[in-house]
Amino acid sequence: MLVDRREDFMRRLTGCGIATSLAHRRNDLHSVFAESRCELPGLDAFFSRMVHIPCGWWVGDADREFIAATIREGW
């Protein structure tokens, strides 16, 4: 998700028992891409707002509803 006030968002969800993370590093920062590295305008702004929330087959209907409701309540 892209959110404003990322730290507040993560704190709110964590307080409600919902895992959040900044799990992934930008691909362009990995050494394997060093030779092809180029300017990527807007990527820093994107990553400064990105937060990972639970998703996937292991998240049941009730969990999805709880996560969505919690987010809708605001942070």
C-alpha positions in Angstrom: 0.0 0.0 0.0 1.0 3.6 -0.5 0.1 5.7 2.5 0.8 9.1 4.0 2.2 9.2 7.5 3.7 5.7 7.1 5.0 5.4 10.6 1.6 6.3 12.1 -0.1 3.8 9.7 2.3 1.0 10.7 2.0 1.8 14.4 -1.9 1.8 14.2 -2.0 -1.6 12.4 0.6 -3.2 14.6 -1.4 -2.0 17.6 -4.4 -3.9 16.2 -2.4 -7.1 15.7 -1.9 -6.6 12.0 1.6 -7.2 10.7 3.2 -4.5 8.5 6.7 -4.3 7.1 9.1 -2.5 4.7 10.1 -6.0 3.5 11.6 -5.3 0.1 14.6 -3.3 -0.9 14.4 -1.4 -4.2 15.6 -3.7 -7.0 17.8 -1.0 -8.6 19.9 -0.9 -5.4 21.0 -4.6 -5.7 24.5 -5.1 -6.9 23.4 -7.3 -9.8 21.9 -4.2 -11.4 25.0 -2.0 -10.8 26.0 -1.8 -14.5 22.6 -0.9 -15.7 21.6 1.5 -13.0 19.9 4.7 -14.2 17.8 7.5 -12.8 14.3 6.5 -11.8 12.4 9.7 -11.1 9.7 9.3 -8.5 11.0 6.0 -7.1 12.3 7.5 -3.8 8.9 9.2 -3.2 7.1 5.9 -4.0 9.2 3.8 -1.6 8.9 6.4 1.2 5.1 5.8 1.2 5.1 2.0 0.6 4.1 -0.5 3.3 3.5 -4.2 3.0 0.3 -5.6 4.7 -0.8 -9.2 4.9 -2.1 -10.6 1.7 -2.2 -14.0 0.0 -4.0 -17.3 0.2 -3.2 -17.6 3.9 -5.3 -14.5 4.8 -8.8 -15.6 5.4 -12.0 -13.7 4.7 -12.5 -12.6 8.3 -8.8 -11.4 8.5 -9.2 -9.4 5.2 -12.4 -7.8 6.5 -10.6 -6.9 9.8 -7.6 -5.4 8.0 -9.8 -3.4 5.6 -12.0 -2.1 8.4 -9.0 -1.1 10.5 -7.5 0.8 7.6 -10.8 2.5 6.8 -10.9 3.8 10.5 -7.8 5.8 9.8 -4.5 6.4 11.5 
